[in-house]
Amino acid sequence: MTSPKSPLSALTDVQLMQVALGLAPPWKVVECRLDLAGGQVDVHLDFERGAEFGCPVCGHTQELTWRHSPSTSQD
């Protein structure tokens, strides 16, 4: 007996990360890289051309790095 395939099994790594993060337009994942040696996943986000949003004070956008602390420790 074979088990049915999950719809997620047909997704690319970028599409899977988009779903996992729950991103909706104008946001999109454009690249993700797994760095096993460094113990991190790098996810690059972008937005649709012409999207209007930014800092509510100055209106500027900038590239940021967000670091998520692991929920489990490896002792």
NORNOR-V983401 format. One record per residue. N is the residue number from 1. PSI is psi in whole degrees, 0 to 359 (999 if undefined). D_LAST is the distance of its C-alpha to the last C-alpha in Angstrom with 2 decimals. Layout:
n-><N,N>
psi-><PSI,PSI>
d_last-><D_LAST,D_LAST>
//
This chain:
n-><1,2,3,4,5,6,7,8,9,10,11,12,13,14,15,16,17,18,19,20,21,22,23,24,25,26,27,28,29,30,31,32,33,34,35,36,37,38,39,40,41,42,43,44,45,46,47,48,49,50,51,52,53,54,55,56,57,58,59,60,61,62,63,64,65,66,67,68,69,70,71,72,73,74,75>
psi-><131,145,149,144,143,143,336,340,341,358,149,169,322,316,319,318,324,314,315,323,348,33,141,155,141,358,147,148,128,341,145,141,135,122,91,318,321,350,40,161,125,122,123,124,154,180,159,141,134,353,140,110,171,193,129,344,307,344,355,156,156,158,132,155,126,129,120,125,137,145,349,152,149,95,999>
d_last-><40.58,38.77,36.64,37.68,35.82,34.04,35.77,32.44,32.39,35.33,33.70,32.72,29.29,31.03,32.78,29.67,27.86,31.10,31.02,27.31,27.87,31.18,33.13,36.89,39.64,40.14,36.40,35.24,32.35,33.82,30.93,27.29,25.16,21.80,20.04,17.37,16.92,16.62,14.49,17.36,20.52,23.66,26.29,29.75,32.06,35.79,38.68,42.13,44.83,46.94,44.38,45.03,42.25,40.53,39.96,42.24,43.34,44.01,43.73,41.65,38.64,36.02,33.02,29.77,26.07,23.89,20.14,18.28,14.94,12.55,12.85,9.50,6.05,3.79,0.00>
//
